[in-house]
């Protein structure tokens, strides 16, 4: 299993983030929603995303129709969550490095601010 990407998708206009892990396994892109232990796959990342979207909608619709929201959250294995976290940290590191040269002068003159 080769890790590809950690990303988030959202329910209801960024109200509820879902943690998505993409891996490559035997030439197929496997996509997992780590919040619900749901997975799907595709030949490309785009196909995998469309497939998990459909699967998630079916899962959520079933939970709503059967009033089983108490059982909805079902976190995936620690192995996948750890892989997601490593990929997320790498992405943040890449973003920081890409912007650091642009902001280092500002850091030295203005310091840090809180949002």
C-alpha positions in Angstrom: 0.0 0.0 0.0 1.5 3.3 -1.1 0.1 6.5 0.5 -0.9 9.1 -2.0 -2.8 11.9 -0.4 -4.6 13.1 2.7 -7.5 15.4 2.1 -10.9 16.6 3.5 -14.3 16.6 2.0 -17.2 18.4 3.6 -20.8 17.8 4.4 -23.0 20.9 4.1 -20.7 23.7 2.9 -17.7 23.0 5.2 -19.8 22.4 8.2 -18.7 18.8 8.8 -15.2 17.8 7.6 -14.5 14.2 6.7 -11.0 12.8 6.6 -10.1 11.1 3.3 -7.1 8.9 2.6 -6.0 7.9 -0.9 -3.6 5.1 -1.4 -2.4 3.0 -4.4 -2.9 -0.7 -4.1 -2.2 -3.2 -6.9 -2.5 -0.5 -9.5 -5.8 0.8 -8.2 -6.5 4.0 -6.3 -8.2 3.1 -3.0 -10.0 5.9 -1.1 -11.1 5.7 2.5 -13.3 7.9 4.6 -11.6 7.5 8.0 -14.6 8.8 9.9 -17.0 6.1 8.8 -14.7 3.2 7.9 -16.0 3.4 4.3 -13.8 2.7 1.3 -14.1 2.7 -2.5 -11.7 2.7 -5.4 -11.1 3.9 -9.0 -8.6 3.8 -11.8 -7.9 7.5 -11.2 -8.1 9.8 -8.2 -11.1 11.5 -9.9 -12.9 8.2 -10.3 -12.1 7.2 -6.7 -13.5 10.5 -5.4 -16.7 10.1 -7.4 -17.1 6.6 -6.1 -16.6 7.4 -2.4 -18.9 10.4 -2.8 -21.7 8.1 -4.0 -20.9 5.5 -1.3 -20.9 8.2 1.4 -24.2 9.6 0.3 -25.8 6.2 0.4 -24.3 5.6 3.8 -25.6 8.9 5.2 -29.0 8.5 3.6 -29.4 5.1 5.1 -28.4 6.4 8.5 -30.9 9.3 8.3 -33.8 7.1 6.9 -33.2 4.5 9.7 -32.7 7.0 12.5 -29.3 5.4 13.2 -27.2 8.5 13.6 -25.8 7.2 17.0 -23.9 4.5 15.1 -22.9 6.7 12.2 -19.4 7.7 13.4 -17.1 4.7 13.1 -13.4 5.7 13.0 -11.2 3.6 10.8 -8.1 1.7 11.9 -5.3 3.6 13.6 -2.9 2.5 10.8 -4.9 4.6 8.3 -5.3 7.5 10.6 -1.5 7.6 11.3 -0.9 7.5 7.5 -3.4 10.3 7.0 -1.6 12.4 9.7 1.8 11.8 8.2 0.6 12.9 4.7 -1.2 15.9 6.2 2.0 17.0 8.0 4.0 16.6 4.7 1.5 18.8 2.9 1.6 21.5 5.5 5.4 21.4 5.5 5.4 21.8 1.7 2.9 24.8 1.9 5.0 26.4 4.6 8.2 26.1 2.7 6.6 27.4 -0.5 5.4 30.6 1.3 8.3 31.1 3.7 10.5 33.1 1.4 7.6 35.4 0.7 6.9 36.1 4.4 10.2 35.8 6.2 10.8 39.6 6.0 7.3 40.2 7.4 8.0 37.8 10.3 11.2 39.7 11.2 9.5 43.1 11.1 6.0 42.4 12.3 6.3 39.2 14.3 3.3 36.9 14.7 -0.4 37.7 15.0 -3.4 35.7 16.1 -6.4 35.4 13.9 
